[in-house]
């Protein structure tokens, strides 16, 4: 695989953030990692050289003029969302939130979906790691629950994830989502997100996330146009390459 390492190291998602909120999503280019982690890997747990990852993280912090180092999580495909201020004590979670200027929420992904959240007042943000397991275990509901006013408008940005033409799953995944459906209408919508493919299914992670977001009261939903599996120049993909790096999705109050 040949990657053009001169391409940008990150992009700014296109959604109507209120003043005082910033976000970014990294590309796989623009870093110093080698081999299967070429080149802008931000994860320390995938087997990459630690000093290369450290360099990539320091470069990202400088390029984005981040107020402090992002609050990196130990992600476990669960539904726990924690306060950024508590991460130094216990970072085992799949999402973080902040009400404090200068704290940077971040999640790492390579096919799972990063979702960035922000309230309309622009005084609270969150970032969550939402693969199918996280979605099925209601990580979106957990994230919405950390916002103090459930009636306040929250908007969401769905970052790069494996697309519906590439995400092959077994019938067990469909059954897990159906078991959590709250109505026949919900079951029909879930079924529509799984297209039969030989003896398995192609799952639409973006559609499933939209269903969960709307069920949690979020109607302002953006993003969802990427496929990490097919876009090998911009994104890492665990399904495609197995041994690979991770992209980072960040949001913070500035």
C-alpha positions in Angstrom: 0.0 0.0 0.0 1.3 3.4 -1.0 0.2 6.4 1.2 0.9 10.0 0.3 2.2 11.2 3.6 2.1 14.8 2.3 -1.7 14.9 2.6 -3.2 16.9 5.5 -2.9 15.5 9.0 -6.5 16.4 9.9 -9.7 18.0 8.7 -12.3 20.2 10.4 -15.8 18.6 10.3 -18.5 20.7 8.6 -21.3 21.4 11.1 -22.7 24.5 12.7 -20.8 24.6 16.0 -21.5 27.5 18.3 -18.9 30.0 19.1 -16.3 28.8 21.5 -16.3 25.2 20.4 -13.7 23.6 18.2 -13.2 20.1 16.8 -11.0 18.1 14.4 -10.6 14.6 13.0 -7.2 13.3 12.0 -6.3 11.6 8.8 -3.8 8.7 8.5 -1.3 11.0 6.8 1.1 13.7 8.0 2.8 11.7 10.8 6.1 9.8 11.3 4.9 6.2 12.0 6.2 3.5 9.7 5.0 0.2 8.3 1.4 -0.8 8.8 1.0 2.4 11.0 2.0 4.7 8.2 1.9 7.5 9.0 -0.2 9.5 11.5 -1.1 6.8 14.1 -2.3 8.3 17.4 -2.7 5.0 19.4 -0.1 3.6 21.8 -1.8 0.2 22.2 -1.5 -1.2 18.6 2.1 -2.1 18.5 3.5 1.1 16.9 6.8 2.6 18.1 6.0 4.6 21.2 8.3 7.5 20.2 6.6 7.8 16.8 3.1 7.9 18.4 4.4 10.5 20.9 5.7 12.6 18.0 2.4 12.4 16.2 0.5 13.4 19.3 2.8 16.3 20.0 2.6 17.5 16.3 -1.2 17.3 16.5 -1.3 19.4 19.6 0.9 22.0 18.0 -1.0 22.1 14.7 -4.4 22.5 16.3 -3.0 24.9 19.0 -4.7 22.6 21.6 -4.8 24.2 25.1 -3.5 20.9 26.6 -2.8 17.3 25.7 -6.0 15.4 24.8 -7.6 13.3 27.5 -6.8 9.8 26.0 -9.0 6.9 27.0 -8.6 3.2 27.4 -11.4 2.2 25.2 -13.2 -1.2 25.8 -16.3 -1.2 23.5 -18.6 -0.4 26.4 -21.0 2.5 27.2 -19.2 4.4 30.0 -18.8 8.1 29.4 -16.7 10.0 32.0 -15.8 13.5 32.9 -12.5 14.7 31.3 -11.4 16.0 34.7 -11.5 12.4 36.1 -9.5 10.7 33.4 -6.2 10.9 35.2 -7.7 8.7 37.9 -9.5 6.2 35.7 -9.6 6.4 31.9 -11.3 3.0 31.1 -14.3 4.3 29.1 -15.6 4.8 25.6 -16.5 8.5 25.9 -15.7 11.6 27.7 -17.4 15.0 28.3 -16.3 18.4 29.4 -17.8 21.7 30.6 -14.4 23.3 31.2 -12.5 25.3 28.6 -9.2 23.8 27.7 -10.1 20.2 28.3 -9.9 18.1 25.0 -12.2 15.1 24.6 -10.9 12.5 22.2 -11.6 9.0 21.0 -9.6 6.7 18.7 -11.2 4.7 15.9 -10.4 2.5 12.9 -13.8 1.4 11.6 -15.9 2.1 14.7 -17.7 5.4 14.6 -16.5 8.5 16.5 -19.5 10.7 17.5 -18.9 14.3 18.6 -21.6 16.0 20.6 -22.2 19.6 21.6 -25.1 21.6 23.1 -26.5 24.7 21.4 -25.3 26.9 24.3 -21.8 25.8 23.5 -20.9 25.2 27.1 -20.6 21.4 27.0 -19.1 18.9 24.6 -18.5 15.1 24.4 -16.8 12.5 22.2 -17.8 8.9 22.1 -16.4 5.7 20.5 -19.5 4.0 19.0 -18.9 0.7 17.3 -21.8 -1.7 17.0 -21.2 -3.0 20.5 -21.3 0.5 21.9 -24.4 1.4 20.0 -26.2 -1.8 21.1 -25.3 -1.1 24.7 -26.7 2.4 24.5 -23.5 4.5 24.7 -25.4 7.4 23.0 -28.0 7.4 25.8 -25.1 7.4 28.3 -23.6 10.4 26.5 -26.8 12.3 26.3 -27.3 11.6 30.0 -24.2 13.6 31.0 -25.7 16.8 29.6 -27.6 18.5 32.6 -30.7 19.6 30.7 -32.4 16.8 28.7 -34.6 19.4 27.0 -31.7 21.4 25.7 -30.8 20.9 22.0 -27.8 18.7 21.4 -26.3 18.2 18.0 -24.1 15.4 16.8 -21.5 14.8 14.2 -20.9 11.2 13.0 -17.2 10.8 12.0 -15.5 8.4 9.7 -16.6 4.7 10.1 -16.8 1.6 8.1 -19.5 2.1 5.4 -22.6 0.0 4.6 -21.1 -1.7 1.6 -18.2 -3.1 3.7 -19.4 -3.8 7.2 -20.2 -7.5 7.1 -21.7 -9.0 10.3 -23.5 -12.2 11.4 -27.1 -12.6 12.2 -26.3 -12.4 15.9 -25.5 -8.7 15.6 -29.0 -8.1 14.0 -30.6 -10.1 16.8 -28.9 -8.1 19.5 -30.2 -4.8 18.0 -33.7 -6.2 17.5 -33.7 -7.4 21.1 -33.2 -3.8 22.2 -36.0 -2.4 20.0 -38.7 -0.6 21.9 -41.5 -0.9 19.3 -42.4 -2.7 16.0 -41.5 0.5 14.1 -38.1 0.5 15.7 -37.6 -3.2 14.7 -38.5 -2.4 11.1 -36.0 0.5 11.0 -33.3 -1.7 12.5 -34.0 -4.5 10.0 -33.7 -1.9 7.2 -30.2 -1.2 8.4 -29.1 -4.8 7.7 -29.0 -6.0 4.1 -28.7 -9.7 3.5 -25.4 -10.6 2.0 -24.8 -14.3 1.1 -25.3 -16.0 4.5 -24.5 -12.8 6.5 -25.5 -9.2 6.5 -24.1 -5.8 5.5 -24.8 -3.4 8.4 -25.2 0.3 8.1 -23.5 1.7 11.1 -24.5 5.2 10.2 -28.2 4.3 10.0 -28.0 2.5 13.4 -26.4 5.5 15.0 -29.0 7.9 13.6 -31.7 5.6 15.1 -30.0 5.7 18.5 -29.4 9.5 18.3 -33.0 10.2 17.4 -34.3 7.8 20.2 -32.2 9.9 22.6 -33.8 13.1 21.4 -31.1 14.4 19.0 -32.4 15.5 15.6 -29.6 17.7 14.5 -27.3 15.1 13.0 -24.4 15.7 10.7 -21.6 13.8 9.0 -21.9 10.1 8.0 -20.5 10.3 4.5 -17.2 8.4 4.9 -16.1 4.8 4.7 -12.9 3.9 6.5 -12.6 0.6 4.7 -12.7 1.9 1.2 -10.8 5.2 1.8 -7.3 3.8 2.5 -5.6 7.1 1.8 -7.3 9.0 4.6 -8.3 6.4 7.3 -7.0 3.4 9.2 -9.3 0.3 9.0 -9.0 -2.6 11.3 -11.3 -4.7 9.1 -9.2 -4.0 6.1 -5.7 -4.3 7.5 -6.0 -5.9 11.0 -2.6 -4.5 12.1 -3.0 -0.8 11.7 -3.2 2.6 13.4 -6.0 4.7 14.8 -7.5 8.0 13.7 -8.4 10.5 16.5 -11.6 12.6 16.8 -11.4 15.6 19.1 -13.7 18.3 20.5 -13.1 21.0 23.1 -14.3 24.3 24.5 -11.9 27.1 23.6 
